[in-house]
Amino acid sequence: MKKIIILILTLFGLFSFSSCQSKKKESSETNAANLEIDIGKVKYERIDTLFTEFKYRYHQLMSSPYFRSSLKLDDSWIKDLERLNQKSGHELFNQKGVSFQLLKDLALAYGRSKGLETAYTINIKRIIENAIALNEDEKRQYATIIESSDFEVNFLNPNIDSEIIKVVNRFRKIDKLYADHYAIRDSIMPLFWELCPKYFKLLVIRDSLRKPLIDSIIQSMVSNKLKMTNNQRLLNSLITQMSDTSLITIEKAIAPVFNIKKNSIGIYNSGNYNSGDEKLLRKTGFFSEIRNEMIPSQKIYLYQNVIDSLYVNPKRVFLYSNKNMYESTVKKFGKYIGECFEYYYYECNTNSAIINEKEFMFASPFKLDLTYVNDSKADSLINSNFPNLCYDCPNSWHMHKTFAKLNGFENLYFTYSVESGKEIDDTYTPLRALYYVKNNLIIKLWSDSIDLFGCGCL
């Protein structure tokens, strides 16, 4: 009996093992098939992305006689195209009906003819243009934008915000079409020229309509009490000294601290003319040091004596990060001068706690009472007030994030700019600001930024 039971169990085990192996094999084959499909999809999308890049390079070649005339027989641009072709496993141009050799021949022909059109280049251009012409979906999108004659802006509308929203929505549709389809960029560009002046005119109208309300709210924040908190002193100083450029930066109610220098913490003045800082700089050796420089040295010049001459005791400042406050003193003053931007800089003394802090926000002579908090609703309201459109240069004004509230006052938020997935100040224009935020009313009480993109060079 025992032998029979053992035999049955053994046979059952073998059957189960065989069944299990069969299922594993079946599962493995299914996964392999799915994987092959996924790989094929990824490969196609990758080729599509590469082809978009190809179209961009082709239209760059076509758009400028200066670009064409700079081509040489061994131009790196052609090598870039060859790399594009190799990336796609030599399927890029064949799949899209464009011969890579045709494009290469076109570039070489321009190089030989020093950018001049010939019968040969005209013929190759015609062949390539036909191959990369708009598909039906692209034509429909283009027609929707171009032929939308019903788009009008009513500058007399009492609800001026609704007109701004209309312009913003249209801009984003045009911008997406412009970004996705290089072949029609020349046709789309005039639509921006038509739209942006309307947008800026609407902003001027909105600001003029809101001005009485904004002025009254700002004035209501000023106090004449003999006894007041440091928070109130900050607001008083900020509001009454808004246009005063005679004060040096470290005497102002608030100034930005950016996290862009290694092993140094300091207070910046980057975008605002300040006669106080300029006069202080003239007391240093800065101008004699840069006198013989033909091009900007792209370094910072710092001087300690000028700070020592201003104060009997070390100048105390409070440094605020997005979570803490630190007390410090100013030790040096100077200026950074680069090819595309410059700034005044007040270097502060540090200790181990300060030097390890990586997320400084601003400095103030006042010891403030803050609640460190992020308000996502306030973030959304502020950023909706700064849609990223119609600017000449990339910027970070649509990337505000609140980090603190000023206690004793409703609706006052400190902010900084931050890009998703990046560290603080790893962005085009690191910025700091203080806003009044109530529903859709956004009032900027203070802001400062630094242009790391280098818009000044454009």
C-alpha positions as CSV (number, residue, x, y, z in Angstrom):
1,M,0.0,0.0,0.0
2,K,2.8,2.4,0.9
3,K,4.6,1.6,-2.4
4,I,1.4,2.5,-4.3
5,I,1.0,5.8,-2.5
6,I,4.6,6.7,-3.0
7,L,4.3,5.9,-6.7
8,I,1.1,8.0,-7.0
9,L,2.9,11.0,-5.3
10,T,5.9,10.6,-7.5
11,L,3.9,10.6,-10.7
12,F,1.9,13.6,-9.4
13,G,5.1,15.5,-8.6
14,L,6.5,14.8,-12.1
15,F,3.2,16.0,-13.6
16,S,3.2,19.2,-11.5
17,F,6.8,19.9,-12.4
18,S,6.2,19.3,-16.1
19,S,3.1,21.5,-15.9
20,C,5.0,24.2,-14.0
21,Q,7.8,24.1,-16.5
22,S,5.3,24.3,-19.4
23,K,3.7,27.4,-17.8
24,K,7.0,29.0,-17.2
25,K,8.0,28.4,-20.8
26,E,4.6,29.7,-22.0
27,S,5.0,32.7,-19.7
28,S,8.5,33.3,-20.9
29,E,7.4,33.1,-24.5
30,T,4.6,35.6,-23.9
31,N,6.9,38.0,-22.1
32,A,9.4,37.7,-24.9
33,A,6.7,38.5,-27.4
34,N,5.6,41.5,-25.3
35,L,9.1,42.6,-24.9
36,E,9.6,42.4,-28.7
37,I,6.6,44.5,-29.2
38,D,7.7,47.0,-26.6
39,I,11.2,47.2,-28.0
40,G,9.7,47.8,-31.5
41,K,7.5,50.6,-30.1
42,V,10.5,52.2,-28.3
43,K,12.6,51.8,-31.4
44,Y,10.0,53.5,-33.6
45,E,9.5,56.3,-31.1
46,R,13.2,56.8,-30.9
47,I,13.5,57.0,-34.7
48,D,10.6,59.4,-34.7
49,T,12.4,61.6,-32.2
50,L,15.6,61.5,-34.2
51,F,13.7,62.4,-37.4
52,T,12.3,65.5,-35.6
53,E,15.9,66.5,-34.8
54,F,16.8,65.9,-38.5
55,K,14.0,68.2,-39.7
56,Y,15.3,70.8,-37.3
57,R,18.8,70.6,-38.7
58,Y,17.6,70.6,-42.3
59,H,15.6,73.7,-41.8
60,Q,18.4,75.3,-39.9
61,L,20.5,74.7,-43.0
62,M,17.9,76.1,-45.3
63,S,17.0,79.2,-43.2
64,S,20.2,81.2,-43.2
65,P,22.6,82.1,-46.0
66,Y,25.2,82.8,-43.3
67,F,24.9,79.2,-42.0
68,R,25.1,77.8,-45.5
69,S,28.1,79.9,-46.5
70,S,29.9,78.7,-43.4
71,L,29.7,75.0,-44.4
72,K,32.8,73.2,-45.4
73,L,33.4,69.8,-47.0
74,D,34.5,68.4,-43.6
75,D,31.9,70.4,-41.6
76,S,31.1,68.9,-38.2
77,W,27.4,69.5,-39.0
78,I,27.6,66.7,-41.6
79,K,29.2,64.4,-39.0
80,D,26.4,65.2,-36.6
81,L,23.9,64.0,-39.2
82,E,25.9,60.8,-39.8
83,R,25.8,60.2,-36.0
84,L,22.0,60.7,-36.2
85,N,21.8,58.1,-38.9
86,Q,23.9,55.7,-37.0
87,K,21.8,56.1,-33.8
88,S,18.8,54.9,-35.7
89,G,20.6,51.9,-37.0
90,H,20.6,53.5,-40.5
91,E,16.8,53.3,-40.6
92,L,16.1,57.0,-39.9
93,F,16.1,58.3,-43.4
94,N,15.0,55.2,-45.2
95,Q,11.9,54.8,-43.0
96,K,10.9,58.3,-43.5
97,G,11.5,58.2,-47.3
98,V,14.5,60.5,-47.2
99,S,17.9,59.5,-48.4
100,F,20.6,60.4,-46.0
101,Q,23.0,60.7,-48.9
102,L,20.7,63.3,-50.5
103,L,21.0,65.5,-47.4
104,K,24.7,65.0,-47.1
105,D,25.1,65.9,-50.8
106,L,23.1,69.0,-50.3
107,A,25.3,70.2,-47.4
108,L,28.4,69.4,-49.4
109,A,27.0,71.2,-52.5
110,Y,26.4,74.3,-50.4
111,G,29.9,74.1,-49.0
112,R,31.4,73.9,-52.5
113,S,29.2,76.7,-53.8
114,K,29.8,78.8,-50.7
115,G,26.2,78.8,-49.9
116,L,24.9,79.9,-53.3
117,E,21.9,78.2,-54.8
118,T,22.5,76.0,-57.9
119,A,20.2,73.9,-60.0
120,Y,21.6,70.9,-58.2
121,T,20.8,72.2,-54.6
122,I,17.4,73.4,-55.7
123,N,16.5,69.9,-57.0
124,I,17.7,68.1,-53.9
125,K,15.8,70.6,-51.7
126,R,12.6,69.9,-53.6
127,I,13.1,66.1,-53.1
128,I,13.7,66.5,-49.4
129,E,10.9,69.1,-48.8
130,N,8.5,66.7,-50.4
131,A,9.6,63.9,-48.1
132,I,9.3,65.8,-44.9
133,A,6.1,67.7,-45.8
134,L,3.4,67.9,-43.3
135,N,1.3,64.8,-42.7
136,E,-2.5,65.0,-42.6
137,D,-2.6,65.4,-38.8
138,E,0.0,68.2,-39.0
139,K,-2.0,69.9,-41.7
140,R,-5.2,69.8,-39.6
141,Q,-3.4,71.3,-36.6
142,Y,-1.8,73.9,-38.7
143,A,-5.1,74.8,-40.3
144,T,-6.9,75.1,-37.0
145,I,-4.4,77.7,-35.8
146,I,-4.0,79.6,-39.1
147,E,-7.6,79.8,-40.1
148,S,-9.1,80.6,-36.7
149,S,-10.4,84.0,-37.7
150,D,-12.8,84.1,-34.8
151,F,-10.0,84.9,-32.4
152,E,-10.4,88.5,-31.1
153,V,-9.3,90.4,-28.0
154,N,-11.7,92.7,-26.3
155,F,-9.6,95.4,-24.6
156,L,-12.8,96.9,-23.1
157,N,-14.0,93.8,-21.4
158,P,-14.5,94.6,-17.6
159,N,-13.4,91.0,-16.9
160,I,-9.9,91.6,-18.4
161,D,-8.6,88.3,-16.9
162,S,-10.8,86.3,-19.2
163,E,-9.2,88.0,-22.2
164,I,-5.7,87.3,-20.8
165,I,-6.7,83.6,-20.4
166,K,-7.9,83.5,-24.1
167,V,-4.5,84.9,-25.3
168,V,-2.5,82.5,-23.0
169,N,-4.5,79.4,-24.3
170,R,-4.0,80.4,-27.9
171,F,-0.3,81.1,-27.4
172,R,0.2,77.6,-25.9
173,K,-1.5,75.9,-28.9
174,I,0.7,77.9,-31.3
175,D,3.8,77.2,-29.2
176,K,3.2,73.5,-29.1
177,L,2.7,73.4,-32.9
178,Y,5.9,75.5,-33.3
179,A,7.9,73.2,-31.0
180,D,6.7,69.9,-32.6
181,H,6.8,70.8,-36.3
182,Y,10.0,72.4,-37.5
183,A,8.8,72.4,-41.1
184,I,6.2,75.1,-40.5
185,R,8.1,77.3,-38.1
186,D,8.5,80.2,-40.6
187,S,4.7,80.2,-41.1
188,I,3.9,80.1,-37.4
189,M,6.3,82.8,-36.3
190,P,4.2,85.8,-37.4
191,L,1.4,84.5,-35.1
192,F,3.6,85.2,-32.1
193,W,4.3,88.7,-33.4
194,E,0.6,89.3,-33.6
195,L,-0.3,87.8,-30.2
196,C,2.4,89.0,-27.8
197,P,1.7,92.8,-28.2
198,K,-1.9,92.1,-27.4
199,Y,-0.8,90.1,-24.3
200,F,1.4,92.9,-23.0
201,K,-1.3,95.5,-23.7
202,L,-3.8,93.4,-21.6
203,L,-1.3,93.2,-18.7
204,V,-1.0,97.0,-18.7
205,I,-4.8,97.4,-18.7
206,R,-5.1,94.9,-15.9
207,D,-2.5,96.6,-13.8
208,S,-4.0,100.0,-14.3
209,L,-7.5,98.7,-13.2
210,R,-6.1,97.1,-10.1
211,K,-3.7,99.9,-9.1
212,P,-6.1,101.7,-6.6
213,L,-6.9,98.4,-4.8
214,I,-3.2,97.4,-4.8
215,D,-2.1,100.7,-3.4
216,S,-4.6,100.7,-0.6
217,I,-3.6,97.1,0.4
218,I,0.0,98.0,0.4
219,Q,-0.5,101.2,2.5
220,S,-2.6,99.2,5.0
221,M,0.5,97.2,5.8
222,V,2.4,100.2,6.9
223,S,2.3,101.0,10.6
224,N,3.1,104.2,12.5
225,K,3.1,102.6,16.0
226,L,6.0,103.5,18.3
227,K,6.3,99.8,19.3
228,M,6.3,97.3,16.5
229,T,7.6,93.9,15.7
230,N,10.6,93.2,13.5
231,N,8.1,91.8,10.9
232,Q,6.4,95.2,10.9
233,R,9.7,97.0,10.6
234,L,10.5,94.8,7.6
235,L,7.3,95.8,5.8
236,N,7.7,99.4,6.7
237,S,11.2,99.6,5.4
238,L,10.4,97.5,2.3
239,I,7.4,99.6,1.3
240,T,8.9,103.1,2.1
241,Q,12.3,102.3,0.6
242,M,11.1,100.6,-2.6
243,S,12.6,103.2,-4.9
244,D,15.6,104.2,-2.8
245,T,18.8,103.3,-4.6
246,S,21.2,105.2,-2.3
247,L,21.2,102.5,0.4
248,I,23.8,99.8,0.0
249,T,22.3,96.4,-0.3
250,I,23.1,95.1,3.2
251,E,21.3,98.1,4.7
252,K,18.1,97.3,2.9
253,A,15.2,95.5,4.5
254,I,15.7,92.3,2.5
255,A,18.2,91.1,-0.1
256,P,18.6,87.8,-1.9
257,V,21.1,85.0,-1.1
258,F,21.7,82.6,-3.9
259,N,23.4,79.2,-3.7
260,I,25.7,79.5,-6.7
261,K,29.1,79.8,-5.2
262,K,31.1,77.0,-3.5
263,N,32.5,77.5,-0.1
264,S,31.1,81.1,0.1
265,I,27.8,82.5,1.4
266,G,26.9,86.1,0.5
267,I,24.3,88.7,-0.3
268,Y,23.7,89.6,-3.9
269,N,22.6,92.6,-5.9
270,S,22.4,91.5,-9.5
271,G,19.7,93.1,-11.4
272,N,19.0,96.5,-9.9
273,Y,21.1,99.7,-10.3
274,N,22.2,100.8,-6.9
275,S,24.2,104.1,-6.5
276,G,25.1,103.1,-2.9
277,D,26.8,99.9,-4.0
278,E,28.5,101.7,-6.9
279,K,29.9,104.5,-4.7
280,L,31.1,101.8,-2.2
281,L,32.9,100.0,-5.1
282,R,34.7,103.2,-6.1
283,K,36.4,103.1,-2.7
284,T,38.0,99.8,-3.6
285,G,40.7,98.9,-6.1
286,F,38.2,97.3,-8.4
287,F,38.4,99.7,-11.3
288,S,42.2,99.8,-11.4
289,E,42.3,96.0,-11.4
290,I,40.0,95.7,-14.4
291,R,41.4,98.7,-16.3
292,N,43.7,96.6,-18.6
293,E,41.3,93.7,-19.2
294,M,40.2,93.5,-22.8
295,I,37.5,91.0,-22.0
296,P,35.6,90.3,-18.7
297,S,37.7,88.1,-16.4
298,Q,34.6,86.2,-15.2
299,K,35.8,86.3,-11.6
300,I,34.8,88.0,-8.4
301,Y,36.9,90.8,-6.9
302,L,36.5,91.1,-3.1
303,Y,37.7,93.7,-0.6
304,Q,37.7,93.6,3.2
305,N,39.0,97.1,4.1
306,V,36.0,98.9,2.6
307,I,33.6,97.0,5.0
308,D,35.8,97.6,8.0
309,S,35.8,101.3,7.2
310,L,32.0,101.5,7.3
311,Y,31.3,99.9,10.6
312,V,32.9,100.2,14.0
313,N,31.5,96.8,14.9
314,P,31.0,94.0,12.5
315,K,27.9,94.4,10.4
316,R,25.3,91.9,11.7
317,V,22.9,90.2,9.3
318,F,20.4,87.4,9.6
319,L,20.5,84.7,6.9
320,Y,17.4,82.7,6.1
321,S,17.2,79.4,4.4
322,N,13.9,77.6,3.5
323,K,13.9,76.0,6.9
324,N,16.1,77.9,9.4
325,M,17.7,81.3,10.4
326,Y,21.4,81.9,11.0
327,E,23.2,84.9,12.4
328,S,26.3,86.2,10.7
329,T,28.4,89.2,9.9
330,V,29.6,90.8,6.6
331,K,33.3,90.5,6.0
332,K,34.0,91.5,2.4
333,F,32.4,93.4,-0.5
334,G,33.1,93.3,-4.2
335,K,31.8,92.6,-7.6
336,Y,31.6,89.8,-10.1
337,I,32.0,90.8,-13.7
338,G,31.4,88.3,-16.5
339,E,30.7,88.3,-20.2
340,C,26.9,88.2,-19.9
341,F,26.0,89.2,-16.4
342,E,27.5,90.9,-13.3
343,Y,26.5,91.4,-9.6
344,Y,27.6,93.0,-6.4
345,Y,28.5,90.6,-3.6
346,Y,28.7,90.9,0.2
347,E,30.5,87.9,1.5
348,C,29.4,86.7,5.0
349,N,31.4,85.0,7.7
350,T,30.5,81.3,8.1
351,N,30.6,78.6,10.7
352,S,30.0,74.8,10.2
353,A,26.2,75.2,10.3
354,I,26.1,78.0,7.8
355,I,28.6,76.4,5.3
356,N,26.6,73.1,5.4
357,E,23.3,74.9,4.6
358,K,22.7,74.5,0.9
359,E,19.3,76.3,0.5
360,F,19.7,79.9,1.5
361,M,16.9,82.3,0.5
362,F,17.5,85.9,1.7
363,A,19.2,88.1,4.2
364,S,17.8,90.9,6.4
365,P,19.0,93.2,9.2
366,F,15.8,92.1,11.0
367,K,15.3,89.0,13.1
368,L,12.0,87.8,11.7
369,D,9.3,85.6,12.9
370,L,8.5,83.2,10.2
371,T,6.4,80.0,9.8
372,Y,8.2,77.7,7.4
373,V,5.6,76.1,5.2
374,N,4.9,75.3,1.5
375,D,1.4,76.3,0.3
376,S,0.7,74.5,-3.0
377,K,-2.4,76.5,-3.6
378,A,-0.5,79.7,-3.3
379,D,2.2,78.3,-5.6
380,S,-0.5,77.7,-8.3
381,L,-2.0,81.1,-7.9
382,I,1.4,82.9,-8.2
383,N,2.6,80.8,-11.1
384,S,-0.7,81.3,-13.0
385,N,0.1,85.0,-12.8
386,F,3.4,84.4,-14.7
387,P,2.6,82.2,-17.7
388,N,5.8,81.4,-19.6
389,L,5.1,83.2,-22.8
390,C,6.4,86.1,-25.0
391,Y,9.7,86.5,-23.2
392,D,12.9,87.0,-25.2
393,C,14.9,84.7,-23.0
394,P,14.3,81.6,-20.9
395,N,13.3,82.4,-17.3
396,S,12.0,80.8,-14.1
397,W,9.2,83.2,-13.2
398,H,6.6,80.5,-13.7
399,M,8.3,78.1,-11.2
400,H,7.6,79.8,-7.9
401,K,7.5,77.7,-4.7
402,T,6.4,79.2,-1.3
403,F,8.6,78.3,1.7
404,A,7.6,80.7,4.5
405,K,4.8,83.0,5.8
406,L,5.4,86.3,7.6
407,N,3.7,85.9,11.0
408,G,1.3,88.6,12.1
409,F,0.1,89.2,8.5
410,E,-2.4,87.3,6.4
411,N,-1.6,86.2,2.9
412,L,2.2,87.1,2.8
413,Y,4.4,84.4,1.3
414,F,8.1,84.2,0.6
415,T,9.0,82.3,-2.6
416,Y,11.9,81.0,-4.6
417,S,12.1,79.4,-8.1
418,V,12.9,75.7,-8.5
419,E,12.7,73.4,-11.5
420,S,11.3,69.9,-11.0
421,G,13.9,67.3,-10.3
422,K,16.7,70.0,-9.9
423,E,18.4,71.6,-6.9
424,I,17.6,75.1,-5.8
425,D,19.1,77.7,-8.1
426,D,20.0,75.2,-10.8
427,T,17.8,77.1,-13.2
428,Y,17.9,79.9,-15.7
429,T,17.0,82.8,-13.3
430,P,17.2,81.9,-9.6
431,L,14.8,84.3,-7.9
432,R,13.4,85.3,-4.5
433,A,10.2,87.2,-3.8
434,L,7.6,88.2,-1.3
435,Y,4.0,88.1,-2.4
436,Y,0.6,89.1,-1.1
437,V,-1.7,86.3,-2.3
438,K,-5.5,86.4,-1.9
439,N,-7.7,84.5,-4.3
440,N,-6.6,85.7,-7.8
441,L,-5.1,88.9,-6.6
442,I,-1.3,88.6,-6.5
443,I,0.8,91.6,-5.3
444,K,4.5,91.5,-5.6
445,L,6.0,93.4,-2.6
446,W,9.6,92.5,-3.4
447,S,11.6,90.3,-5.8
448,D,15.1,89.9,-7.0
449,S,16.7,87.5,-9.4
450,I,20.0,86.7,-11.2
451,D,20.3,85.9,-14.9
452,L,22.4,82.8,-15.2
453,F,21.2,82.2,-18.8
454,G,23.0,85.3,-20.0
455,C,20.2,87.2,-21.7
456,G,22.5,90.3,-21.7
457,C,24.6,88.7,-24.4
458,L,21.6,88.3,-26.8
